[in-house]
């Protein structure tokens, strides 16, 4: 999973630039997970494609319910004369409920750019999420959750869903996909 998120961001950036036209200056945002437990962290990526590097990183918005931690920045290839500058943050909240991540702002080449607001849902696992199984003679507890959008979909409509499996820390799995765990 550590390789998957940067690969996904690169793929989204490169497919968006396939026409070869100069890109307009936009501060884009992606959230690694929109459904968290209280105190769980999600990675937030902010990107801008430009032929010049921004002079400073995006300004972190002030919120009461959310905390942000800067993880670092990187430069991704985009085209011959442009690069995509990516800024990574951790976002977390201990307050249950539905939260809006306000826009981050970036001054670049005389323009103030704003990222789109993103929705973040924080709620604890229900009792039904927990299950136990025996591994090498020892009983281990696990939890799982599938999160769907609040709005019911139309018949036949594809919707994004997040599936998570919470594994005891002693198994030392930082991040993994369902395919890697199967």
TIRO-2110 file (N, C-alpha, C; in Angstrom, 1 decimal):
// TIRO-2110
0.8, -1.2, 0.0, N, 1, A
0.0, 0.0, 0.0, CA, 1, A
0.9, 1.2, 0.0, C, 1, A
2.1, 1.2, 0.6, N, 2, A
3.0, 2.3, 0.6, CA, 2, A
3.3, 2.7, -0.8, C, 2, A
3.4, 1.8, -1.8, N, 3, A
3.7, 2.1, -3.1, CA, 3, A
2.4, 2.4, -3.9, C, 3, A
1.3, 1.9, -3.5, N, 4, A
0.0, 2.1, -4.2, CA, 4, A
-0.4, 3.5, -4.3, C, 4, A
-0.4, 4.3, -3.2, N, 5, A
-1.0, 5.6, -3.2, CA, 5, A
-0.1, 6.5, -4.1, C, 5, A
1.2, 6.6, -4.0, N, 6, A
2.0, 7.4, -4.9, CA, 6, A
1.8, 7.0, -6.4, C, 6, A
1.7, 5.7, -6.6, N, 7, A
1.4, 5.2, -8.0, CA, 7, A
0.1, 5.7, -8.5, C, 7, A
-0.9, 5.7, -7.6, N, 8, A
-2.3, 6.2, -8.0, CA, 8, A
-2.2, 7.6, -8.3, C, 8, A
-1.6, 8.4, -7.5, N, 9, A
-1.5, 9.9, -7.7, CA, 9, A
-0.7, 10.1, -9.0, C, 9, A
0.4, 9.4, -9.3, N, 10, A
1.1, 9.6, -10.5, CA, 10, A
0.2, 9.3, -11.7, C, 10, A
-0.6, 8.2, -11.6, N, 11, A
-1.4, 7.8, -12.7, CA, 11, A
-2.5, 8.8, -13.0, C, 11, A
-3.1, 9.3, -11.9, N, 12, A
-4.1, 10.4, -12.1, CA, 12, A
-3.5, 11.6, -12.7, C, 12, A
-2.4, 12.0, -12.3, N, 13, A
-1.7, 13.2, -12.9, CA, 13, A
-1.4, 13.0, -14.3, C, 13, A
-0.8, 11.8, -14.6, N, 14, A
-0.3, 11.6, -16.0, CA, 14, A
-1.5, 11.4, -17.0, C, 14, A
-2.6, 10.8, -16.5, N, 15, A
-3.7, 10.7, -17.4, CA, 15, A
-4.4, 12.0, -17.7, C, 15, A
-4.3, 12.9, -16.7, N, 16, A
-4.9, 14.2, -16.9, CA, 16, A
-4.1, 15.1, -17.8, C, 16, A
-2.9, 14.7, -18.1, N, 17, A
-2.0, 15.5, -18.9, CA, 17, A
-1.7, 14.9, -20.3, C, 17, A
-2.5, 13.9, -20.7, N, 18, A
-2.2, 13.2, -21.9, CA, 18, A
-2.4, 14.1, -23.1, C, 18, A
-3.2, 15.1, -23.1, N, 19, A
-3.4, 15.9, -24.3, CA, 19, A
-2.3, 16.9, -24.6, C, 19, A
-1.3, 17.1, -23.7, N, 20, A
-0.2, 17.9, -23.9, CA, 20, A
-0.4, 19.4, -23.8, C, 20, A
-1.6, 19.8, -23.5, N, 21, A
-1.9, 21.2, -23.3, CA, 21, A
-1.3, 21.7, -22.0, C, 21, A
-1.0, 23.0, -21.9, N, 22, A
-0.6, 23.5, -20.7, CA, 22, A
-1.7, 23.4, -19.6, C, 22, A
-1.3, 23.0, -18.4, N, 23, A
-2.4, 22.8, -17.4, CA, 23, A
-2.6, 24.2, -16.7, C, 23, A
-3.9, 24.4, -16.3, N, 24, A
-4.2, 25.6, -15.6, CA, 24, A
-3.7, 25.3, -14.1, C, 24, A
-3.4, 26.4, -13.4, N, 25, A
-2.9, 26.2, -12.1, CA, 25, A
-4.1, 25.9, -11.2, C, 25, A
-4.1, 24.7, -10.6, N, 26, A
-5.1, 24.2, -9.7, CA, 26, A
-4.4, 23.5, -8.6, C, 26, A
-4.9, 23.8, -7.4, N, 27, A
-4.4, 23.0, -6.2, CA, 27, A
-5.4, 21.9, -5.9, C, 27, A
-5.0, 20.7, -6.3, N, 28, A
-5.9, 19.5, -6.2, CA, 28, A
-5.7, 18.9, -4.8, C, 28, A
-6.6, 18.1, -4.4, N, 29, A
-6.5, 17.4, -3.1, CA, 29, A
-7.1, 16.0, -3.2, C, 29, A
-6.4, 15.0, -2.5, N, 30, A
-6.9, 13.6, -2.4, CA, 30, A
-6.8, 13.2, -1.0, C, 30, A
-7.7, 12.4, -0.5, N, 31, A
-7.7, 11.9, 0.8, CA, 31, A
-7.5, 10.4, 0.8, C, 31, A
-6.6, 9.8, 1.5, N, 32, A
-6.3, 8.4, 1.5, CA, 32, A
-7.5, 7.6, 1.9, C, 32, A
-8.2, 8.1, 3.0, N, 33, A
-9.4, 7.4, 3.6, CA, 33, A
-10.3, 8.5, 4.1, C, 33, A
-11.6, 8.4, 3.7, N, 34, A
-12.6, 9.3, 4.2, CA, 34, A
-13.3, 8.9, 5.4, C, 34, A
-13.1, 7.6, 5.8, N, 35, A
-13.8, 7.0, 6.9, CA, 35, A
-12.8, 6.6, 8.0, C, 35, A
-12.8, 7.2, 9.1, N, 36, A
-11.7, 6.9, 10.1, CA, 36, A
-12.4, 6.6, 11.5, C, 36, A
-11.6, 5.9, 12.3, N, 37, A
-11.9, 5.8, 13.7, CA, 37, A
-11.4, 7.0, 14.4, C, 37, A
-12.0, 7.3, 15.6, N, 38, A
-11.4, 8.4, 16.4, CA, 38, A
-9.9, 8.2, 16.6, C, 38, A
-9.1, 9.1, 16.3, N, 39, A
-7.6, 9.0, 16.5, CA, 39, A
-6.9, 8.3, 15.3, C, 39, A
-7.6, 7.8, 14.4, N, 40, A
-6.9, 7.2, 13.2, CA, 40, A
-6.5, 8.3, 12.2, C, 40, A
-5.4, 8.0, 11.6, N, 41, A
-4.8, 9.0, 10.6, CA, 41, A
-5.1, 8.6, 9.2, C, 41, A
-5.3, 9.7, 8.4, N, 42, A
-5.4, 9.5, 6.9, CA, 42, A
-4.4, 10.4, 6.2, C, 42, A
-3.9, 10.0, 5.1, N, 43, A
-3.0, 10.8, 4.3, CA, 43, A
-3.7, 11.7, 3.4, C, 43, A
-3.3, 13.0, 3.4, N, 44, A
-3.9, 14.0, 2.5, CA, 44, A
-2.8, 14.5, 1.6, C, 44, A
-3.1, 14.4, 0.3, N, 45, A
-2.2, 14.9, -0.7, CA, 45, A
-2.7, 16.2, -1.4, C, 45, A
-1.9, 17.2, -1.5, N, 46, A
-2.2, 18.4, -2.2, CA, 46, A
-1.2, 18.5, -3.4, C, 46, A
-1.7, 18.7, -4.6, N, 47, A
-0.8, 18.8, -5.7, CA, 47, A
-1.0, 20.0, -6.6, C, 47, A
0.0, 20.5, -7.2, N, 48, A
-0.1, 21.6, -8.2, CA, 48, A
0.9, 21.3, -9.3, C, 48, A
0.5, 21.4, -10.6, N, 49, A
1.3, 21.2, -11.7, CA, 49, A
1.7, 22.6, -12.3, C, 49, A
3.0, 22.8, -12.4, N, 50, A
3.5, 24.1, -12.9, CA, 50, A
4.9, 23.9, -13.4, C, 50, A
5.4, 25.0, -14.1, N, 51, A
6.8, 25.0, -14.6, CA, 51, A
7.7, 25.7, -13.6, C, 51, A
7.1, 26.2, -12.5, N, 52, A
8.0, 26.8, -11.5, CA, 52, A
7.5, 26.2, -10.1, C, 52, A
8.5, 26.0, -9.3, N, 53, A
8.2, 25.5, -7.9, CA, 53, A
7.6, 26.6, -7.1, C, 53, A
6.5, 26.2, -6.3, N, 54, A
5.9, 27.2, -5.4, CA, 54, A
7.0, 27.6, -4.4, C, 54, A
6.9, 28.9, -4.0, N, 55, A
7.9, 29.4, -3.0, CA, 55, A
7.7, 28.9, -1.6, C, 55, A
6.5, 28.5, -1.3, N, 56, A
6.2, 28.0, 0.0, CA, 56, A
5.1, 26.9, -0.1, C, 56, A
5.0, 26.1, 1.0, N, 57, A
4.0, 25.1, 1.0, CA, 57, A
2.6, 25.6, 1.3, C, 57, A
1.5, 24.9, 1.0, N, 58, A
0.2, 25.4, 1.2, CA, 58, A
-0.1, 25.7, 2.7, C, 58, A
-0.9, 26.8, 3.0, N, 59, A
-1.2, 27.2, 4.3, CA, 59, A
-2.3, 26.2, 4.9, C, 59, A
-2.0, 25.7, 6.1, N, 60, A
-2.9, 24.8, 6.8, CA, 60, A
-4.1, 25.6, 7.4, C, 60, A
-5.3, 25.1, 7.1, N, 61, A
-6.5, 25.8, 7.6, CA, 61, A
-6.6, 25.6, 9.1, C, 61, A
-7.2, 26.5, 9.8, N, 62, A
-7.5, 26.4, 11.3, CA, 62, A
-8.8, 25.7, 11.5, C, 62, A
-8.8, 24.6, 12.2, N, 63, A
-10.1, 23.9, 12.5, CA, 63, A
-10.0, 23.4, 14.0, C, 63, A
-11.2, 23.3, 14.6, N, 64, A
-11.2, 22.8, 16.0, CA, 64, A
-11.2, 21.3, 16.1, C, 64, A
-11.8, 20.6, 15.1, N, 65, A
-12.0, 19.2, 15.2, CA, 65, A
-10.9, 18.4, 14.5, C, 65, A
-10.1, 19.0, 13.7, N, 66, A
-9.1, 18.3, 12.9, CA, 66, A
-7.7, 18.7, 13.2, C, 66, A
-6.7, 17.8, 13.1, N, 67, A
-5.3, 18.1, 13.3, CA, 67, A
-4.6, 17.7, 12.0, C, 67, A
-3.6, 18.5, 11.6, N, 68, A
-2.8, 18.2, 10.4, CA, 68, A
-1.3, 18.2, 10.8, C, 68, A
-0.6, 17.3, 10.1, N, 69, A
0.9, 17.2, 10.3, CA, 69, A
1.5, 17.1, 9.0, C, 69, A
2.4, 17.9, 8.7, N, 70, A
3.1, 17.9, 7.4, CA, 70, A
4.1, 16.8, 7.3, C, 70, A
4.0, 15.9, 6.3, N, 71, A
4.9, 14.8, 6.1, CA, 71, A
6.0, 15.0, 5.2, C, 71, A
5.9, 16.0, 4.3, N, 72, A
6.9, 16.3, 3.3, CA, 72, A
6.4, 16.6, 1.9, C, 72, A
7.3, 17.0, 1.1, N, 73, A
6.9, 17.3, -0.3, CA, 73, A
7.7, 16.5, -1.3, C, 73, A
7.3, 16.4, -2.5, N, 74, A
8.0, 15.7, -3.5, CA, 74, A
7.7, 16.3, -4.9, C, 74, A
8.5, 16.0, -5.8, N, 75, A
8.4, 16.5, -7.2, CA, 75, A
8.2, 15.3, -8.1, C, 75, A
7.1, 15.3, -8.9, N, 76, A
6.8, 14.2, -9.8, CA, 76, A
6.9, 14.7, -11.2, C, 76, A
7.4, 13.9, -12.1, N, 77, A
7.5, 14.4, -13.5, CA, 77, A
6.1, 14.5, -14.1, C, 77, A
5.9, 15.5, -15.0, N, 78, A
4.6, 15.7, -15.6, CA, 78, A
4.7, 15.8, -17.1, C, 78, A
5.6, 16.7, -17.5, N, 79, A
5.8, 16.8, -19.0, CA, 79, A
7.2, 17.4, -19.1, C, 79, A
7.6, 17.7, -20.3, N, 80, A
9.0, 18.2, -20.5, CA, 80, A
9.3, 19.5, -19.7, C, 80, A
8.3, 20.4, -19.7, N, 81, A
8.6, 21.7, -19.1, CA, 81, A
7.8, 21.9, -17.8, C, 81, A
7.1, 20.9, -17.3, N, 82, A
6.3, 21.0, -16.1, CA, 82, A
6.5, 19.9, -15.1, C, 82, A
6.3, 20.2, -13.8, N, 83, A
6.4, 19.2, -12.8, CA, 83, A
5.2, 19.3, -11.9, C, 83, A
4.9, 18.2, -11.2, N, 84, A
3.8, 18.2, -10.3, CA, 84, A
4.4, 18.2, -8.9, C, 84, A
4.1, 19.2, -8.1, N, 85, A
4.6, 19.4, -6.8, CA, 85, A
3.6, 18.9, -5.8, C, 85, A
3.9, 17.9, -5.0, N, 86, A
3.0, 17.2, -4.1, CA, 86, A
3.4, 17.5, -2.7, C, 86, A
2.4, 17.8, -1.9, N, 87, A
2.6, 18.1, -0.4, CA, 87, A
1.7, 17.1, 0.3, C, 87, A
2.4, 16.3, 1.2, N, 88, A
1.7, 15.3, 2.0, CA, 88, A
1.5, 15.7, 3.4, C, 88, A
0.2, 15.4, 3.9, N, 89, A
-0.1, 15.7, 5.3, CA, 89, A
-0.8, 14.5, 5.9, C, 89, A
-0.7, 14.4, 7.2, N, 90, A
-1.6, 13.5, 8.0, CA, 90, A
-2.7, 14.3, 8.5, C, 90, A
-3.9, 13.8, 8.5, N, 91, A
-5.1, 14.4, 9.1, CA, 91, A
-5.7, 13.4, 10.0, C, 91, A
-6.1, 13.9, 11.2, N, 92, A
-6.8, 13.1, 12.2, CA, 92, A
-7.8, 13.9, 13.0, C, 92, A
-8.7, 13.1, 13.6, N, 93, A
-9.7, 13.8, 14.5, CA, 93, A
-10.0, 12.8, 15.6, C, 93, A
-10.2, 13.3, 16.8, N, 94, A
-10.8, 12.4, 17.9, CA, 94, A
-12.2, 12.7, 18.1, C, 94, A
-12.8, 13.7, 17.4, N, 95, A
-14.2, 14.1, 17.5, CA, 95, A
-15.0, 13.3, 16.5, C, 95, A
-16.0, 12.5, 17.0, N, 96, A
-16.9, 11.8, 16.1, CA, 96, A
-17.8, 12.7, 15.3, C, 96, A
-18.1, 12.3, 14.1, N, 97, A
-19.0, 13.0, 13.3, CA, 97, A
-18.5, 13.2, 11.9, C, 97, A
-19.3, 13.9, 11.1, N, 98, A
-18.9, 14.3, 9.8, CA, 98, A
-18.2, 15.6, 9.8, C, 98, A
-17.0, 15.7, 9.2, N, 99, A
-16.2, 16.9, 9.2, CA, 99, A
-15.9, 17.3, 7.8, C, 99, A
-15.7, 18.6, 7.6, N, 100, A
-15.2, 19.1, 6.3, CA, 100, A
-13.8, 19.6, 6.5, C, 100, A
-12.9, 19.1, 5.7, N, 101, A
-11.5, 19.6, 5.6, CA, 101, A
-11.6, 20.9, 4.8, C, 101, A
-11.4, 22.1, 5.4, N, 102, A
-11.5, 23.3, 4.7, CA, 102, A
-10.4, 23.4, 3.6, C, 102, A
-10.5, 24.3, 2.7, N, 103, A
-9.5, 24.5, 1.7, CA, 103, A
-8.1, 24.9, 2.3, C, 103, A
-7.1, 24.4, 1.7, N, 104, A
-5.7, 24.8, 1.9, CA, 104, A
-5.4, 25.9, 0.9, C, 104, A
-4.7, 26.9, 1.2, N, 105, A
-4.4, 28.0, 0.3, CA, 105, A
-2.9, 28.0, -0.1, C, 105, A
-2.6, 28.4, -1.3, N, 106, A
-1.3, 28.4, -1.8, CA, 106, A
-1.1, 29.6, -2.7, C, 106, A
-0.2, 30.6, -2.4, N, 107, A
0.1, 31.7, -3.3, CA, 107, A
1.1, 31.2, -4.3, C, 107, A
0.8, 31.3, -5.6, N, 108, A
1.7, 30.8, -6.6, CA, 108, A
1.6, 31.7, -7.9, C, 108, A
2.7, 32.2, -8.3, N, 109, A
2.8, 33.1, -9.5, CA, 109, A
1.7, 34.2, -9.5, C, 109, A
1.5, 34.8, -8.4, N, 110, A
0.6, 36.0, -8.3, CA, 110, A
-0.9, 35.6, -8.1, C, 110, A
-1.2, 34.3, -8.0, N, 111, A
-2.6, 33.9, -7.8, CA, 111, A
-2.7, 33.1, -6.5, C, 111, A
-3.8, 33.3, -5.8, N, 112, A
-4.1, 32.5, -4.6, CA, 112, A
-5.0, 31.3, -5.0, C, 112, A
-4.4, 30.1, -4.9, N, 113, A
-5.1, 28.9, -5.2, CA, 113, A
-5.7, 28.2, -4.0, C, 113, A
-6.8, 27.6, -4.1, N, 114, A
-7.5, 26.9, -3.0, CA, 114, A
-7.8, 25.5, -3.4, C, 114, A
-7.5, 24.6, -2.5, N, 115, A
-7.9, 23.2, -2.7, CA, 115, A
-9.4, 23.0, -2.5, C, 115, A
-10.0, 22.0, -3.0, N, 116, A
-11.4, 21.8, -2.8, CA, 116, A
-11.6, 21.3, -1.3, C, 116, A
-12.7, 21.6, -0.7, N, 117, A
-13.0, 21.0, 0.6, CA, 117, A
-13.3, 19.5, 0.5, C, 117, A
-12.9, 18.8, 1.5, N, 118, A
-13.1, 17.3, 1.4, CA, 118, A
-13.8, 16.9, 2.7, C, 118, A
-14.6, 15.9, 2.5, N, 119, A
-15.4, 15.4, 3.6, CA, 119, A
-14.7, 14.2, 4.3, C, 119, A
-14.7, 14.2, 5.7, N, 120, A
-14.1, 13.2, 6.5, CA, 120, A
-15.1, 12.8, 7.5, C, 120, A
-15.3, 11.5, 7.6, N, 121, A
-16.2, 10.9, 8.6, CA, 121, A
-15.5, 10.1, 9.7, C, 121, A
-15.8, 10.4, 10.9, N, 122, A
-15.1, 9.8, 12.0, CA, 122, A
-16.2, 9.2, 12.9, C, 122, A
-16.1, 7.8, 13.1, N, 123, A
-17.0, 7.2, 14.0, CA, 123, A
-16.3, 5.9, 14.5, C, 123, A
-16.7, 5.4, 15.7, N, 124, A
-16.1, 4.2, 16.2, CA, 124, A
-16.7, 2.9, 15.5, C, 124, A
-16.0, 1.8, 15.7, N, 125, A
-16.5, 0.6, 15.2, CA, 125, A
-17.7, 0.1, 16.0, C, 125, A
-18.7, -0.5, 15.4, N, 126, A
-19.8, -1.1, 16.1, CA, 126, A
-19.3, -2.4, 16.7, C, 126, A
-20.1, -2.9, 17.6, N, 127, A
-19.8, -4.2, 18.2, CA, 127, A
-19.9, -5.3, 17.2, C, 127, A
-20.7, -5.2, 16.1, N, 128, A
-20.8, -6.2, 15.1, CA, 128, A
-19.6, -6.3, 14.2, C, 128, A
-18.7, -5.3, 14.3, N, 129, A
-17.5, -5.3, 13.4, CA, 129, A
-16.4, -6.2, 13.9, C, 129, A
-16.5, -6.7, 15.2, N, 130, A
-15.5, -7.5, 15.8, CA, 130, A
-15.8, -9.0, 15.6, C, 130, A
-14.7, -9.7, 15.3, N, 131, A
-14.8, -11.2, 15.2, CA, 131, A
-13.5, -11.8, 15.7, C, 131, A
-13.5, -13.0, 16.1, N, 132, A
-12.3, -13.7, 16.6, CA, 132, A
-12.0, -14.9, 15.8, C, 132, A
-10.8, -15.3, 15.7, N, 133, A
-10.4, -16.5, 15.1, CA, 133, A
-9.1, -17.0, 15.8, C, 133, A
-8.9, -18.3, 15.6, N, 134, A
-7.7, -18.9, 16.2, CA, 134, A
-6.5, -19.0, 15.2, C, 134, A
-5.4, -18.5, 15.7, N, 135, A
-4.2, -18.5, 14.9, CA, 135, A
-3.1, -19.2, 15.7, C, 135, A
-2.6, -20.3, 15.2, N, 136, A
-1.5, -21.1, 15.9, CA, 136, A
-1.9, -21.3, 17.3, C, 136, A
-3.2, -21.7, 17.6, N, 137, A
-3.6, -22.0, 18.9, CA, 137, A
-4.0, -20.9, 19.8, C, 137, A
-3.9, -19.7, 19.3, N, 138, A
-4.1, -18.5, 20.1, CA, 138, A
-5.4, -17.7, 19.5, C, 138, A
-6.3, -17.3, 20.4, N, 139, A
-7.5, -16.6, 19.9, CA, 139, A
-7.1, -15.1, 19.6, C, 139, A
-7.4, -14.6, 18.4, N, 140, A
-7.1, -13.3, 18.0, CA, 140, A
-8.4, -12.6, 17.6, C, 140, A
-8.5, -11.3, 18.0, N, 141, A
-9.6, -10.5, 17.7, CA, 141, A
-9.3, -9.6, 16.5, C, 141, A
-10.2, -9.5, 15.6, N, 142, A
-10.1, -8.6, 14.4, CA, 142, A
-11.3, -7.8, 14.3, C, 142, A
-11.3, -6.7, 13.4, N, 143, A
-12.5, -5.9, 13.2, CA, 143, A
-12.4, -5.6, 11.7, C, 143, A
-13.6, -5.4, 11.1, N, 144, A
-13.7, -5.0, 9.7, CA, 144, A
-14.8, -4.0, 9.6, C, 144, A
-14.7, -3.1, 8.6, N, 145, A
-15.7, -2.1, 8.3, CA, 145, A
-15.8, -1.8, 6.8, C, 145, A
-17.0, -1.8, 6.3, N, 146, A
-17.2, -1.3, 4.9, CA, 146, A
-18.0, 0.0, 5.0, C, 146, A
-17.4, 1.1, 4.5, N, 147, A
-18.1, 2.4, 4.5, CA, 147, A
-18.6, 2.8, 3.2, C, 147, A
-19.8, 3.2, 3.1, N, 148, A
-20.5, 3.6, 1.9, CA, 148, A
-20.9, 5.0, 2.0, C, 148, A
-21.2, 5.7, 0.9, N, 149, A
-21.7, 7.1, 0.9, CA, 149, A
-23.0, 7.1, 1.7, C, 149, A
-23.3, 8.3, 2.3, N, 150, A
-24.5, 8.5, 3.1, CA, 150, A
-25.7, 8.4, 2.2, C, 150, A
-25.6, 9.0, 1.0, N, 151, A
-26.7, 9.1, 0.1, CA, 151, A
-27.0, 7.7, -0.6, C, 151, A
-28.2, 7.2, -0.6, N, 152, A
-28.4, 5.9, -1.3, CA, 152, A
-28.2, 6.1, -2.8, C, 152, A
-27.5, 5.1, -3.4, N, 153, A
-27.3, 5.2, -4.9, CA, 153, A
-28.5, 4.9, -5.7, C, 153, A
-28.5, 5.4, -6.9, N, 154, A
-29.6, 5.0, -7.9, CA, 154, A
-29.3, 3.5, -8.3, C, 154, A
-30.4, 2.9, -8.8, N, 155, A
-30.3, 1.5, -9.2, CA, 155, A
-29.2, 1.4, -10.3, C, 155, A
-28.3, 0.5, -10.1, N, 156, A
-27.2, 0.3, -11.1, CA, 156, A
-26.1, 1.3, -11.0, C, 156, A
-26.1, 2.3, -10.1, N, 157, A
-25.1, 3.3, -10.0, CA, 157, A
-23.9, 2.7, -9.3, C, 157, A
-22.7, 3.0, -9.8, N, 158, A
-21.4, 2.5, -9.1, CA, 158, A
-21.1, 3.6, -8.1, C, 158, A
-20.7, 3.1, -6.9, N, 159, A
-20.4, 4.0, -5.8, CA, 159, A
-19.0, 3.6, -5.2, C, 159, A
-18.3, 4.6, -4.7, N, 160, A
-17.1, 4.3, -4.0, CA, 160, A
-17.4, 3.8, -2.6, C, 160, A
-16.6, 2.8, -2.2, N, 161, A
-16.7, 2.2, -0.9, CA, 161, A
-15.3, 2.0, -0.3, C, 161, A
-15.2, 2.1, 1.0, N, 162, A
-13.9, 1.8, 1.6, CA, 162, A
-14.1, 0.5, 2.5, C, 162, A
-13.2, -0.4, 2.3, N, 163, A
-13.2, -1.6, 3.2, CA, 163, A
-11.9, -1.6, 4.0, C, 163, A
-12.1, -1.8, 5.3, N, 164, A
-10.9, -1.9, 6.1, CA, 164, A
-11.0, -3.1, 7.0, C, 164, A
-9.8, -3.7, 7.3, N, 165, A
-9.7, -4.7, 8.2, CA, 165, A
-8.7, -4.3, 9.3, C, 165, A
-9.1, -4.3, 10.5, N, 166, A
-8.2, -3.9, 11.6, CA, 166, A
-7.6, -5.2, 12.2, C, 166, A
-6.3, -5.3, 12.2, N, 167, A
-5.5, -6.4, 12.6, CA, 167, A
-4.7, -6.1, 13.8, C, 167, A
-4.5, -7.1, 14.8, N, 168, A
-3.7, -6.8, 16.0, CA, 168, A
-2.3, -6.3, 15.6, C, 168, A
-1.8, -5.3, 16.3, N, 169, A
-0.5, -4.7, 16.0, CA, 169, A
0.7, -5.7, 16.0, C, 169, A
0.6, -6.8, 16.8, N, 170, A
1.7, -7.7, 16.8, CA, 170, A
2.0, -8.4, 15.5, C, 170, A
1.0, -8.3, 14.6, N, 171, A
1.3, -8.9, 13.2, CA, 171, A
2.1, -8.0, 12.4, C, 171, A
2.4, -6.8, 12.8, N, 172, A
3.3, -5.9, 12.1, CA, 172, A
3.1, -5.7, 10.6, C, 172, A
1.8, -5.4, 10.3, N, 173, A
1.5, -5.0, 9.0, CA, 173, A
1.1, -3.5, 9.0, C, 173, A
2.0, -2.7, 8.3, N, 174, A
1.8, -1.3, 8.3, CA, 174, A
0.5, -1.0, 7.5, C, 174, A
0.6, -1.3, 6.2, N, 175, A
-0.5, -1.1, 5.3, CA, 175, A
-0.6, -2.3, 4.3, C, 175, A
-1.7, -2.7, 3.9, N, 176, A
-1.9, -3.8, 3.0, CA, 176, A
-3.2, -3.7, 2.3, C, 176, A
-3.2, -4.3, 1.1, N, 177, A
-4.5, -4.3, 0.3, CA, 177, A
-5.2, -5.6, 0.7, C, 177, A
-6.4, -5.7, 0.4, N, 178, A
-7.2, -7.0, 0.6, CA, 178, A
-6.5, -8.1, -0.2, C, 178, A
-6.0, -7.8, -1.4, N, 179, A
-5.4, -8.9, -2.2, CA, 179, A
-4.1, -9.4, -1.5, C, 179, A
-3.4, -8.5, -0.8, N, 180, A
-2.2, -9.0, -0.1, CA, 180, A
-2.5, -9.8, 1.1, C, 180, A
-3.6, -9.6, 1.7, N, 181, A
-4.0, -10.3, 2.9, CA, 181, A
-4.7, -11.7, 2.6, C, 181, A
-5.2, -11.8, 1.4, N, 182, A
-5.9, -13.1, 1.1, CA, 182, A
-4.9, -14.2, 0.9, C, 182, A
END
